[in-house]
Amino acid sequence: MTAGCANNARSFAKKAKAGKAKENKPKVMLTDEEMMEVLPVDELKIELSTIIDGFKHELTTNLRIRSGTGIEDLSVEFEGEEHPLKEIAQVAKKSPLLIAINVASLPEAIKPILKAIQDSGMNLNPQQEGTMIYVPIPKVTREHREALAKNAKQFLNKAKEDIRNIQNHYMKIAKRQKDEGVSADLVFNVTENVKYMADKTFEQCDHLLQLKLKELLGDQ
């Protein structure tokens, strides 16, 4: 790896670590049973776990050093449903630097396919010729690796936003329970535990990001 790429790897890692949530453990750690008196803690855990799984999927599916790898499994939204690209088109690798997608059997899917490729974070620029879509594969350059790293950080920011939305939703549920006669102390402790769970979820996503940055930019 070049010195320039190594410097950029350190730069990306520092920026990612700067956004890492600090561990502010609640003064009172509640059990699931105690939290269930105020809110559906099982649903909260499922939603936070879904964020981690979704972020992991984005990193592994859409951010590959060799762009285009696995494009046949790219999710395409078509007629209100999600489909793997290979289910609605024929995908063929013409050369190490070119993928051809034949959409002759379902031409109305061309626009959704183009959009899915452009929005995939794979750094691909599809070109349409009739019912064929040609996807040139960029060479693996330092700039390409850095572009993938930026996309990874954007995925993390989106995951963090989703985590905070979940946190705020359940904290509102908890605070409303004061009007139902639940003690203010219990509600406060529950909200602190919800925030802690959200922060831990973000830390897990941030850890996944660090591993991905090492893969994309090289071990610092």
C-alpha angles and dihedrals in degrees: 000000000000122000090246092055091047090053091050091048090056090046094053092045092051092050092049093047090049088063094050114123116249115235106250100172113201116252087233116042108203128208120236089253091056093048092048088066087070108026143001097272093179090060090048091053092049093051093049091046089051090057091055092048092048093049091048089051092051092051097046099038105035103030110061123148090226100056116222095033107137094007089140088069094049110131113243123191107222128165092347096309137092117243133177108247091241090063095060102031142026111254120198132172106226094181139341087275103039136058121189122205118195112204097168093119093054110022093166087070094062096093095047090048092050090049093048092052094046092048096042098093089234092119092239129151109202120203121206123215110174108300092344125091117199119199116195111209113225119230115254101261133159089255091052092052091049091050090053090049090053090051090051091055090049090053088052091051090052091049090050091051091051091048092052091048090053091046093051092047094055094041088057090051090052095048092051089061090072087073088055093058100265112145117263091230093056092047090050092049091048092052090050090051091048090053090048091051090050092049091050090051091053090049090055091051090047090052089053088050092053091053091048093050090054089052094047101040103022133257111301 
